[in-house]
Amino acid sequence: MKQVYSDFIQFRGSHYDFGYMQGELLKDSPILPNRIKHWTSKRKRYFTINEKESIQLLNKFIPGMLAEITGLADALQWRIEDALREFGGHYVEYGRSGCSILAGSQYLIRNYDSHPGSYEGRYMIYQPTDTGYAVIGPSMQITGRIDGINEKGLAMGYNFINRVGSGDGFICNMIGRMILETCANVEEAIDLLKEIPHRTSFSYVLLDPSGEAYVVEATPRSVIARKSNISTNHFEILKEENRYQMDESIQRKQNIEKQQGNHSNVYEAFRILNDRDKEIFSNKYNAWSGTLHTAAYLPNERKAWFALGSDRMPVIIDLESFLKGEKLNFKKIIGQLDYDTPFINMELL
């Protein structure tokens, strides 16, 4: 077993100041050296961007992001074009991953499945003072969000579907950040997902205080929304976009459906996804589909639950308290994985 941790980072202020603060922290972190090492052989292929187009799209869909990237660039003493390439979310292929999501009327719970050597280990809570909603959730590629909830009670998680047939557009974690920072409810999030360009195919699961969960099937070619409370790694409507091999994803969905009927509250539902004996939590880290975190979001309470590894009691994080000006008493969230590779925030790999 390997002990792992996510750094808990909280901030109030402008997007520029938020970016600058993150850049200062990253100077002393192995995250960027590990990331650059991982992408070195693929950089020319995947990190080619149209700078002017990226700026225009970021300003249109998430107005504070360019200022955040500028703050990162200034703190790291990078050129803005290099910071856009690294943090703009408008370019790169996304690594393989699993992921399972279960929603009820009062909660959205998801397992994030991937490889530990790609996981940043940064849990972010940010309240902007210039533009956008306050958001809580784990980061990916610094500026993106893997899942989360905002001050309006809109919760979001996504599931990887397919990399084949990719187009020019934003990647999943930046889209997740856009949804949470700019949308007040499910309807606004669906409208945004239909408007933005998508790099690859993902399902986005949405829940707000109304209690009605939606799955949005999004590809570079088409976007369609449907009411549903379970999502794994295949589409139900845009079936032509699915990968050839879907048996494991279908089996996982059926397993969740079979178990959810016996569990009515958020804690019992959390256990379905986090307990190893329920057979949803995955240890397939070598295949980039091992469960790294289990997160739960409660829209009506504006709370997040979070656990690293299996069979754990979640840490409960109160966004409402943070919005009232309190400093939350966390520095790290600690867990254990049945694998030897650490997260990229922990040491040079």
TAZI-V431249 format. One line per field, one symbol per residue. phi: phi as a letter, one per 30 degrees, with the letter a starting at -180 (. if undefined). Layout:
BEGIN
phi=???
END
This chain:
BEGIN
phi=.cdbacdccbabldddddddedddddeccdededddddcedceddccdbcedddddddddcaeddddddddeddddhcddddddddcdibaddcdeacjbbbbcdcabbbcccacedccdibccbbcdccajddbbldcbhiddbdalbcddidcbbbbdcacdidbdlddedddedeeddcccadddddddddcddcdbcbcccbbbddicdbccdbbdcabbcbdacbbbcbdccdddcdddcbedddddddddeddddcbccddddededcddddiceccdddcibcdcbcbbbcedchbbcabcjchbdddcccddddddjdcddbbbccabbdacdddddcadc
END
